[in-house]
Amino acid sequence: MVSANQEMVVYCFDTLVTHYNGEQAPLPAFEDGQHPLFVTWKKAINGGEPRLRGCIGTLEARGLISGLKDYALTSALRDRRFPPVQAKELPYLECTVSILTEYETALNYLDWEVCSSLFFILQIGKHGLIIEFTDPDYNTRRSATYLPEVAAHEGWTKIEAIDSLMRKAGYNNVITESLRKRLRITKYQSTLCTMHYTEYITYVKTSRAQYPPINGVKPIH
């Protein structure tokens, strides 16, 4: 099984940095393969809690190299919830690559784990969720997903996470127990790797001996 690693996160930073410089990203230092994946950007200022800046990916298997390249840019520049990330924000960014694994159909909307006891201290979720259902008011199909770490990070109960997912899917009416029981739930797990921009710069300086200036960004020494 392929796990998310720092070379994948480096490649996401490389892709965004070279986008601002109008250059091509260096060849990645990991092997290609077909996997579902997500790229998440967060921004932290003055030591505060990192806040989401963009998160987009695919639940279908996708080539790692092309997928990470595409979603590194899409999540940073074209997540409709946020304005595009600007070059001057780079020093405050952290990037997380998630590789999704072990898809299973849940028996019901409670048949999943927020986080296992082994990971509780780190607040790493065990299961991510995909919900699918028919909106009874409009007779339309709705769906949404949360990555494994979301429910754990928010401190939600299972019902709170499910209800939040239904809202994310666009359902705005009263959520009933009957509707929850009609949800189709797919649970999955993931491996993830997170790196801050300063760690990225250190990695690049160590592995490549030099690094070009980034347009619109003051150098970090």
Backbone torsions as a table, in degrees:
resi	resn	phi	psi	omega
1	MET	NA	131.9	177.3
2	VAL	-79.7	133.4	178.0
3	SER	-112.0	150.1	174.4
4	ALA	-61.7	140.8	-179.2
5	ASN	-143.9	172.3	-173.7
6	GLN	-66.2	-28.4	178.3
7	GLU	-64.0	-33.8	177.3
8	MET	-67.5	-40.9	178.8
9	VAL	-68.6	-40.0	176.1
10	VAL	-56.8	-42.3	-179.7
11	TYR	-63.8	-36.5	176.5
12	CYS	-65.0	-44.8	176.3
13	PHE	-63.0	-44.5	177.5
14	ASP	-54.7	-43.9	-177.7
15	THR	-63.4	-42.8	-179.3
16	LEU	-71.2	-43.4	-179.8
17	VAL	-61.0	-47.4	-178.7
18	THR	-69.9	-24.0	172.8
19	HIS	-61.4	-44.7	179.6
20	TYR	-68.1	-29.2	-178.7
21	ASN	-89.5	-4.7	-178.2
22	GLY	68.1	34.3	-177.9
23	GLU	-122.2	176.8	174.9
24	GLN	-95.3	139.7	178.8
25	ALA	-68.8	144.2	175.3
26	PRO	-59.5	156.4	177.5
27	LEU	-60.4	138.2	-177.7
28	PRO	-70.1	155.2	-178.8
29	ALA	-102.1	40.7	175.7
30	PHE	-145.9	159.9	-178.0
31	GLU	-81.1	148.7	178.9
32	ASP	-76.7	167.2	178.6
33	GLY	176.5	175.2	-177.8
34	GLN	-108.5	115.6	-178.7
35	HIS	-152.8	147.7	168.0
36	PRO	-67.7	143.9	-175.2
37	LEU	-155.3	157.9	174.1
38	PHE	-136.2	148.5	172.6
39	VAL	-120.6	126.2	-178.3
40	THR	-119.8	130.7	173.4
41	TRP	-111.3	133.5	173.6
42	LYS	-127.8	157.5	-177.6
43	LYS	-128.4	130.9	178.7
44	ALA	-125.0	131.7	179.7
45	ILE	-123.4	134.7	176.5
46	ASN	55.2	39.8	175.8
47	GLY	73.2	9.7	-179.2
48	GLY	-76.2	173.8	177.9
49	GLU	-63.9	127.2	179.3
50	PRO	-58.9	135.0	-179.2
51	ARG	-112.3	143.3	-178.1
52	LEU	-56.9	134.6	179.9
53	ARG	-122.2	-12.6	178.1
54	GLY	166.9	140.1	178.2
55	CYS	-154.9	113.7	179.3
56	ILE	-144.9	145.7	177.5
57	GLY	-166.6	-158.2	-177.9
58	THR	-138.4	140.2	176.5
59	LEU	-88.8	-7.3	176.3
60	GLU	-98.2	152.7	178.8
61	ALA	-61.5	137.4	-177.1
62	ARG	-144.5	148.3	175.5
63	GLY	-55.9	130.9	-175.7
64	LEU	-60.4	-47.2	-175.1
65	ILE	-65.6	-52.0	-179.6
66	SER	-68.7	-36.1	-179.4
67	GLY	-66.3	-46.9	179.4
68	LEU	-64.5	-38.5	178.1
69	LYS	-62.5	-47.6	-178.1
70	ASP	-66.0	-46.9	-174.2
71	TYR	-78.7	-23.0	172.4
72	ALA	-60.3	-42.1	179.7
73	LEU	-78.4	-43.6	-177.2
74	THR	-62.8	-44.3	-178.5
75	SER	-69.7	-30.6	179.9
76	ALA	-81.0	-33.7	-170.0
77	LEU	-113.5	-19.6	-171.8
78	ARG	-133.4	22.8	170.3
79	ASP	-76.1	116.1	-172.4
80	ARG	-63.9	-15.2	-179.7
81	ARG	-77.3	-16.0	-173.0
82	PHE	-136.8	155.0	170.6
83	PRO	-69.1	157.1	-179.6
84	PRO	-57.9	141.1	175.1
85	VAL	-65.3	133.5	178.6
86	GLN	-99.5	156.4	-177.9
87	ALA	-56.2	-37.1	-176.9
88	LYS	-66.8	-13.8	178.5
89	GLU	-84.8	-14.0	-174.7
90	LEU	-49.6	-46.5	-176.9
91	PRO	-60.9	-14.7	-178.2
92	TYR	-104.1	1.5	-173.4
93	LEU	-90.7	150.4	164.3
94	GLU	-128.1	147.9	-177.0
95	CYS	-122.3	137.6	175.9
96	THR	-123.9	129.9	172.4
97	VAL	-104.2	129.3	177.2
98	SER	-117.3	126.7	174.2
99	ILE	-107.2	119.5	-172.8
100	LEU	-89.4	141.1	-176.0
101	THR	-143.2	170.0	167.5
102	GLU	51.9	59.2	175.4
103	TYR	-69.5	134.1	177.8
104	GLU	-142.1	146.1	173.0
105	THR	-82.9	123.2	-179.7
106	ALA	-75.3	148.5	179.2
107	LEU	-69.6	-33.0	178.3
108	ASN	-161.3	-178.5	-173.1
109	TYR	-71.7	-8.1	177.2
110	LEU	-104.2	-1.3	-174.8
111	ASP	-85.3	65.8	177.1
112	TRP	-164.6	165.7	-177.5
113	GLU	-114.9	131.7	175.8
114	VAL	-65.7	-51.8	173.8
115	CYS	-161.3	145.9	179.1
116	SER	-80.4	160.2	-178.8
117	SER	-62.1	-29.3	179.9
118	LEU	-63.7	-34.7	-174.6
119	PHE	-103.7	0.6	-170.5
120	PHE	-58.0	-42.2	-177.2
121	ILE	-61.4	-35.3	-179.6
122	LEU	-84.6	-5.2	-178.5
123	GLN	54.6	45.2	175.0
124	ILE	-102.4	123.5	-178.8
125	GLY	-73.8	152.6	177.1
126	LYS	-88.5	-47.6	-175.5
127	HIS	-113.3	133.2	163.3
128	GLY	-90.3	163.6	-174.8
129	LEU	-132.3	141.5	166.8
130	ILE	-119.4	122.5	176.0
131	ILE	-109.4	145.1	175.2
132	GLU	-138.0	136.8	179.6
133	PHE	-162.0	164.6	176.0
134	THR	-98.5	123.5	177.8
135	ASP	-68.4	115.7	-176.3
136	PRO	-67.3	-20.0	-178.4
137	ASP	-82.4	-32.8	-175.7
138	TYR	-119.2	-1.9	-178.5
139	ASN	53.2	40.2	178.5
140	THR	-117.4	151.3	177.7
141	ARG	-80.3	135.4	177.5
142	ARG	-127.7	150.5	178.0
143	SER	-154.7	158.0	177.6
144	ALA	-165.3	163.1	178.7
145	THR	-140.3	150.9	167.7
146	TYR	-124.4	135.7	173.9
147	LEU	-68.2	159.9	-174.0
148	PRO	-55.4	-33.6	-175.1
149	GLU	-77.2	-13.7	-171.8
150	VAL	-66.2	-54.5	-177.0
151	ALA	-61.9	-40.1	179.2
152	ALA	-64.8	-43.8	-178.7
153	HIS	-64.4	-38.2	-178.9
154	GLU	-79.4	-15.0	-179.3
155	GLY	74.1	26.6	-177.3
156	TRP	-78.5	151.3	164.0
157	THR	-76.4	171.9	179.1
158	LYS	-61.6	-42.6	-179.0
159	ILE	-66.5	-39.6	178.1
160	GLU	-62.6	-39.4	179.3
161	ALA	-66.8	-44.2	179.5
162	ILE	-62.2	-45.7	-179.4
163	ASP	-64.0	-39.1	177.6
164	SER	-64.0	-38.6	177.9
165	LEU	-64.2	-38.6	178.2
166	MET	-64.8	-38.5	175.7
167	ARG	-66.0	-41.3	177.8
168	LYS	-60.1	-35.1	179.7
169	ALA	-72.9	-10.1	176.4
170	GLY	104.2	8.9	178.4
171	TYR	-84.7	122.2	-172.7
172	ASN	-114.8	-0.2	-178.9
173	ASN	-88.5	-174.5	179.5
174	VAL	-66.5	132.3	178.4
175	ILE	-91.3	118.0	-177.7
176	THR	-106.4	161.7	176.2
177	GLU	-61.9	-37.7	178.9
178	SER	-60.4	-40.9	179.8
179	LEU	-69.9	-40.0	176.9
180	ARG	-57.6	-40.3	-177.4
181	LYS	-69.5	-17.8	180.0
182	ARG	-92.8	-0.4	-179.6
183	LEU	-69.9	141.6	167.9
184	ARG	-94.4	120.7	-175.6
185	ILE	-115.0	125.4	169.8
186	THR	-111.0	125.0	178.4
187	LYS	-106.0	149.9	179.5
188	TYR	-149.0	165.9	176.6
189	GLN	-117.0	173.4	179.2
190	SER	-153.8	156.5	165.3
191	THR	-108.1	148.4	-179.0
192	LEU	-143.1	155.7	177.2
193	CYS	-140.6	132.6	-177.2
194	THR	-121.5	140.1	178.7
195	MET	-142.5	136.6	175.3
196	HIS	-87.1	157.6	-178.7
197	TYR	-54.9	-40.0	-179.7
198	THR	-64.3	-35.4	176.3
199	GLU	-68.7	-37.0	177.0
200	TYR	-61.7	-45.9	-180.0
201	ILE	-61.9	-42.8	178.1
202	THR	-61.1	-44.0	179.3
203	TYR	-59.6	-46.5	-176.9
204	VAL	-67.3	-42.7	178.8
205	LYS	-62.1	-37.8	-178.9
206	THR	-72.9	-42.3	-173.2
207	SER	-87.3	-24.0	-175.5
208	ARG	-118.9	-2.7	175.9
209	ALA	71.5	-27.6	177.5
210	GLN	-149.3	163.9	179.1
211	TYR	-147.0	134.0	-177.1
212	PRO	-70.3	153.9	176.1
213	PRO	-64.6	151.8	-179.1
214	ILE	-106.6	126.7	-178.7
215	ASN	-57.9	123.9	177.0
216	GLY	85.3	6.7	-178.1
217	VAL	-126.9	130.9	175.8
218	LYS	-73.2	138.4	-177.9
219	PRO	-65.1	146.3	175.8
220	ILE	-102.2	125.4	-177.5
221	HIS	-103.6	NA	NA
